Amino acid sequence: MPVTRLRRAARETVSGLPREFWWLWTSTLVNRLGAFVATFMALYLTLDRGYSASYAGLVVALHGLGGVVSSLAGGVMADRLGRRPTLLVAQASTAVFVAALGFVHDPVSIAAVAFLVGMASNASRPAVQAMMADIVRPEDRVRAFSLNYWAINLGFAVSSMAAGFIAEVSYRAGFLVEAGMTMACAILVFVKLPESRPGPDRDESHEGGGGGGDVRLWTVLRDGRFMGVVGASFLVALVFQQGAVGLPIAMGRAGFTPADYGMAIAVNGVLIVALQIPVTRLIQHRDPGRLLIVSSLLAGYGFGLTAFAGSVGVFALTVCVWTLGEMINAPTQTGLVVRLSPVRGRGRYQGVYTLSWSLAALIAPLMSGAVIDRLGAEWLWGMCAAVGTAAAVGYGALMRRLPKEDETAAVGARAGTRAEVGTA
């Protein structure tokens, strides 16, 4: 009987989604299977190249700065040029720059190419999220976002374990593998995905609030309720970034190898692959405010517990705690952003939301490297607990002003939120 229920739950989870979603899902999976740079950049610079933690933090921050630049540009491109052209340009450019990163040696050149990698790779995020909102029915979006996030972490779990051992042989091989996989994604997008951008005849009303008319970037920045969500998201992102920045540096300083870090951080992907879908089934109809508060506290105190870790097993246990927060936060947060976005402004709204993560990717490395170098890793983990608490307080205040889910669903239904998927 339990097996039968599991099979039924799995069928219900994947059924009813359009074919275009699954091609986009496949593109995401292929991309993440080749991920290497974001996970192992800090170890590459400190262990292979012998640079300081501060320099590694600076380079990773420049990678994040590239993402800041392209977040807004990618959102505008997705609305003006279309989702498909934006994905093609972003993914093909990422492949070229990642390959180049494996062959540059000068510190200035490494920093410059890392900036270009961050700029190209992040430009695709608003287009992916906007396209997913275009082609999936409102009632299926949380499920669709969870499945996409599941694909990201399935790829991450596999690539983290494999890349940890690849790094011990050749970091350059890792860069080339990621370049090849990313180019494969660009080809997949070109061949299989039609354009989904809503036409000029579509209703432009908010799904989660009032307001129509032409959506400009300034309009997004003046949307106080939405920008409050972006601010709280930034605090949470600042904490989650430590899994890719603070954690590898701290483990390296403590004498652990790249393979040790790969095994510990792979727990994050494995848990999400195993539990993201059942967790989503439990949370998809619950109060988003409470979910975001709980996820922020789990993130902050999960990283806070890292201060007490002294073995790979204990590091893995702390990863379990903040991973649960991540599983709750990701679909809840992304679904909330779509509810607050007007139909024809989805690219711009997703771009500004992506900006919160890009800014965190810029600031977190600078903060992590400086704190570890000057104060020690224990101070970094204590700061994570404080920031997670601040994010929880922010979400608690913000959610009191949000309309109830049934009200936003009614507005979304009147707006006709399912986009027509046309040919490219």
C-alpha positions in Angstrom: 0.0 0.0 0.0 2.7 2.6 0.8 4.4 1.8 -2.5 1.1 2.3 -4.3 0.6 5.6 -2.6 4.1 6.7 -3.5 3.5 5.8 -7.2 0.2 7.7 -7.2 1.8 10.7 -5.6 4.6 10.6 -8.2 2.1 10.5 -11.1 0.1 13.4 -9.6 3.3 15.4 -9.2 4.5 15.1 -12.9 1.1 14.9 -14.7 -0.7 17.8 -16.4 2.4 19.9 -17.2 2.9 21.0 -20.8 5.6 19.5 -23.1 7.4 22.8 -23.3 7.9 22.7 -19.5 9.7 19.4 -19.7 12.1 20.6 -22.4 12.9 23.5 -20.2 13.3 21.1 -17.3 15.6 18.9 -19.3 17.7 22.0 -20.2 18.0 22.8 -16.6 19.1 19.3 -15.7 21.8 19.1 -18.4 23.1 22.5 -17.3 23.4 21.5 -13.7 25.0 18.1 -14.4 27.9 20.1 -15.8 28.2 22.6 -12.9 31.7 23.2 -11.7 32.7 26.9 -11.5 30.3 28.1 -8.9 30.9 25.2 -6.6 34.7 24.9 -6.8 35.9 28.4 -7.6 37.0 29.2 -4.0 38.9 25.9 -3.7 40.5 26.3 -7.2 41.9 29.7 -6.2 43.0 28.9 -2.7 44.3 25.3 -3.1 45.3 25.0 -6.7 46.5 28.6 -7.4 47.6 29.4 -3.8 45.8 32.7 -3.5 44.5 34.0 -0.1 40.9 33.6 1.1 40.4 37.4 0.6 41.5 37.2 -3.1 39.2 34.1 -3.6 36.4 36.1 -2.0 37.1 39.0 -4.3 37.0 36.9 -7.5 33.8 35.1 -6.4 32.4 38.5 -5.7 33.3 39.7 -9.2 31.5 36.6 -10.5 28.5 37.8 -8.4 28.9 41.4 -9.7 28.6 40.1 -13.2 25.3 38.5 -12.1 24.2 41.9 -10.7 24.8 43.6 -14.0 23.0 40.9 -16.0 20.0 40.3 -13.7 18.2 43.5 -14.8 19.5 43.3 -18.4 18.3 39.7 -18.7 14.9 40.5 -17.4 14.5 43.4 -19.8 15.7 41.2 -22.7 13.3 38.5 -21.8 10.4 41.0 -22.0 11.5 42.9 -25.1 13.3 40.3 -27.2 11.7 37.1 -25.9 12.6 34.3 -23.6 14.2 32.0 -26.2 16.7 34.5 -27.7 17.8 35.5 -24.2 18.4 31.9 -23.2 20.3 31.2 -26.4 22.7 34.2 -26.0 23.2 33.7 -22.3 23.9 30.0 -22.4 26.2 30.1 -25.4 28.2 33.0 -23.9 28.5 31.1 -20.6 30.0 28.1 -22.4 32.7 30.2 -24.1 33.7 32.1 -20.9 33.8 29.1 -18.7 36.1 27.3 -21.1 38.3 30.4 -21.2 38.5 30.4 -17.4 40.4 27.1 -17.4 43.2 28.6 -19.5 43.9 32.0 -17.9 46.6 32.3 -15.2 47.2 36.0 -14.5 45.2 37.2 -11.4 43.7 40.1 -13.2 42.7 37.9 -16.1 41.1 35.3 -13.8 39.1 38.1 -12.1 37.9 39.5 -15.5 36.8 36.2 -16.9 35.1 35.3 -13.7 33.1 38.5 -14.0 32.1 37.6 -17.6 31.1 34.1 -16.5 28.8 35.5 -13.8 27.3 38.0 -16.2 26.5 35.4 -18.9 25.3 32.6 -16.6 23.0 34.8 -14.6 21.3 36.4 -17.6 19.3 33.3 -18.3 17.6 33.1 -14.9 14.9 35.7 -15.5 14.1 34.2 -18.9 13.8 30.6 -17.4 11.5 31.7 -14.6 9.4 33.9 -16.9 9.0 31.2 -19.5 8.0 28.7 -16.8 5.3 31.1 -15.5 4.1 31.7 -19.1 3.6 28.0 -20.0 2.3 26.6 -16.7 -1.2 27.2 -15.3 -1.3 29.2 -12.1 -2.5 26.3 -9.9 0.5 24.2 -11.1 3.2 26.8 -10.7 4.5 25.9 -7.3 4.7 22.3 -8.4 6.5 23.3 -11.6 9.0 25.4 -9.8 9.6 22.6 -7.4 10.2 20.1 -10.2 12.6 22.6 -11.8 14.4 23.1 -8.5 14.5 19.3 -8.1 16.3 19.1 -11.5 18.8 21.7 -10.4 19.7 19.7 -7.4 19.7 16.3 -9.1 22.3 17.7 -11.4 24.1 19.4 -8.4 24.2 16.2 -6.4 25.8 14.2 -9.2 28.2 17.0 -10.4 29.3 17.8 -6.8 30.5 14.3 -6.1 32.1 13.9 -9.6 33.6 17.3 -9.7 35.2 16.8 -6.3 37.3 14.0 -7.7 37.9 15.7 -11.0 39.3 18.7 -9.1 41.9 16.5 -7.5 43.1 15.5 -11.0 42.5 18.7 -13.1 40.5 21.8 -12.5 40.7 22.6 -16.2 38.9 19.4 -17.1 36.1 20.6 -14.8 35.8 23.9 -16.6 35.7 22.2 -20.0 33.1 19.8 -18.9 30.9 22.6 -17.7 31.4 24.5 -21.0 30.4 21.5 -23.0 27.2 20.8 -21.0 26.2 24.5 -21.1 26.6 24.6 -24.9 24.4 21.5 -25.0 21.7 23.4 -23.2 22.0 26.3 -25.7 21.4 23.8 -28.5 18.5 22.1 -26.7 16.8 25.5 -26.2 17.3 26.4 -29.9 15.9 23.1 -31.2 13.0 22.3 -28.8 11.7 25.4 -27.0 9.2 27.8 -28.7 8.9 31.4 -27.7 6.4 31.9 -24.9 6.4 35.7 -24.4 2.8 37.0 -24.1 1.7 39.2 -27.0 0.5 42.8 -26.9 -3.1 41.7 -26.7 -2.7 40.0 -23.3 -4.2 41.5 -20.1 -1.4 43.2 -18.1 -3.0 43.1 -14.7 -1.2 41.9 -11.7 -1.9 38.3 -10.6 -1.2 39.2 -7.0 -2.3 42.8 -6.9 -3.6 45.7 -8.9 -2.0 47.7 -11.6 -1.9 47.4 -15.3 -0.4 49.3 -18.2 3.1 49.2 -19.6 5.6 47.8 -17.2 8.9 49.6 -17.0 11.8 48.9 -14.8 11.1 52.0 -12.7 7.6 50.7 -12.1 9.1 47.5 -10.6 11.4 49.4 -8.3 8.5 51.5 -7.0 6.4 48.5 -6.2 6.9 48.6 -2.4 5.3 45.3 -1.5 7.4 43.4 -4.2 10.6 45.2 -3.2 10.0 44.1 0.4 10.0 40.5 -0.8 13.2 41.2 -2.7 14.9 42.6 0.4 14.0 39.7 2.6 15.1 37.3 -0.2 18.5 39.1 -0.3 19.0 38.3 3.4 18.2 34.7 3.0 20.3 34.4 -0.2 23.2 36.0 1.8 23.1 33.0 4.1 22.6 30.3 1.5 25.6 31.6 -0.5 27.9 30.4 2.4 27.4 26.8 1.1 29.5 27.7 -2.0 31.8 30.3 -0.4 32.3 30.2 3.3 31.9 26.5 3.8 34.6 25.4 1.2 37.1 28.0 2.5 36.5 27.0 6.2 36.8 23.3 5.4 40.0 23.9 3.4 41.5 25.9 6.2 40.6 23.1 8.6 42.6 20.6 6.5 39.8 18.9 4.6 40.2 18.0 0.9 38.1 19.1 -2.1 36.6 15.6 -2.1 35.6 16.0 1.5 33.8 19.2 0.7 32.3 17.6 -2.4 30.8 14.8 -0.3 29.5 17.2 2.4 27.9 19.6 0.0 26.5 16.8 -2.1 24.2 16.0 0.8 22.4 19.2 -0.1 21.5 18.0 -3.6 20.8 14.4 -2.5 18.3 15.5 0.1 16.5 17.9 -2.3 16.3 15.1 -4.9 14.9 12.7 -2.3 12.6 15.1 -0.4 11.7 18.2 -2.5 8.7 16.7 -4.2 7.0 15.3 -1.0 7.9 18.5 0.9 6.3 20.5 -1.8 3.1 18.4 -1.6 3.0 19.2 2.1 3.6 23.0 1.8 2.0 24.1 -1.5 -1.4 25.1 0.1 0.0 26.4 3.4 0.5 30.0 4.5 3.6 31.4 2.7 4.4 33.8 5.5 4.9 31.1 8.0 6.8 28.9 5.6 9.2 31.7 4.7 9.8 32.5 8.4 10.5 28.9 9.2 12.8 28.5 6.2 14.8 31.6 7.2 15.4 30.3 10.7 16.4 26.9 9.4 18.9 28.5 7.0 20.4 30.9 9.6 20.7 28.4 12.4 21.7 25.5 10.1 24.8 27.5 9.1 25.2 28.7 12.6 25.6 25.0 13.8 28.6 24.7 11.4 30.7 26.4 14.1 30.6 23.1 16.1 31.5 20.8 13.1 34.8 19.0 13.3 34.3 16.1 10.9 32.8 15.5 7.4 29.9 13.7 9.0 29.0 16.7 11.3 29.4 19.1 8.4 27.0 16.9 6.5 24.5 17.1 9.4 24.6 20.9 9.4 24.0 20.8 5.6 20.8 18.8 6.3 19.4 21.5 8.5 19.8 24.4 6.1 18.8 22.2 3.2 15.4 21.8 4.8 15.1 25.5 4.9 16.1 25.7 1.2 13.5 23.2 0.2 10.8 25.2 1.9 12.0 28.6 0.7 12.6 27.9 -3.0 9.1 27.1 -4.3 7.4 29.3 -1.8 9.5 32.3 -2.7 9.4 31.8 -6.5 5.6 31.3 -6.4 5.1 34.5 -4.4 7.2 36.5 -6.9 5.0 35.3 -9.8 1.8 36.2 -7.8 3.1 39.8 -7.5 4.1 40.2 -11.1 2.1 41.6 -14.0 1.8 39.2 -17.0 3.7 41.3 -19.5 6.3 42.4 -16.9 7.4 38.9 -15.7 10.8 39.2 -17.2 11.6 42.5 -15.4 10.1 41.4 -12.1 12.0 38.1 -12.2 15.1 40.1 -13.1 14.8 42.3 -10.0 14.1 39.3 -7.9 17.2 37.6 -9.4 19.1 40.7 -8.5 18.6 39.9 -4.8 20.5 36.6 -5.3 23.1 38.3 -7.5 23.8 41.0 -4.9 24.1 38.3 -2.3 26.6 36.5 -4.5 28.5 39.7 -4.7 28.5 40.6 -1.1 28.8 37.1 0.6 32.2 36.3 -0.8 33.7 39.6 0.3 32.2 39.2 3.7 33.1 35.5 4.0 36.8 36.0 3.0 37.3 39.0 5.2 35.6 37.5 8.3 37.4 34.1 8.0 40.8 35.9 7.5 40.4 38.4 10.3 38.1 36.8 12.9 37.8 33.1 12.1 35.0 30.9 10.7 33.1 30.8 13.9 32.2 34.5 13.6 30.9 33.9 10.1 28.6 31.1 11.3 27.3 33.3 14.1 26.6 36.1 11.6 24.6 33.6 9.5 22.3 32.9 12.5 21.8 36.6 13.0 21.0 37.3 9.4 18.6 34.4 9.2 16.7 35.7 12.2 16.5 39.2 10.6 15.1 37.7 7.5 12.5 35.8 9.5 11.4 39.0 11.2 11.2 40.8 7.9 9.0 38.1 6.3 6.8 38.2 9.4 6.2 41.9 9.0 5.8 41.7 5.2 3.3 38.9 5.0 0.8 40.7 7.2 0.2 43.1 4.3 -0.2 40.5 1.6 -3.6 39.6 0.2 -4.9 36.1 1.0 -4.2 33.3 -1.5 -7.8 33.0 -2.6 -8.0 36.7 -3.4 -4.9 36.6 -5.6 -6.0 33.5 -7.3 -9.3 35.2 -8.3 -7.4 38.2 -9.7 -5.1 35.8 -11.6 -8.0 33.9 -13.1 -9.6 37.2 -14.3 -6.2 38.2 -15.9 -6.0 34.9 -17.9 -2.6 34.0 -16.7 -1.9 31.1 -19.0 0.2 32.4 -21.9 -0.3 31.1 -25.4 2.8 29.2 -26.5 3.6 30.2 -30.1 6.2 29.3 -32.5 9.6 30.9 -32.5 
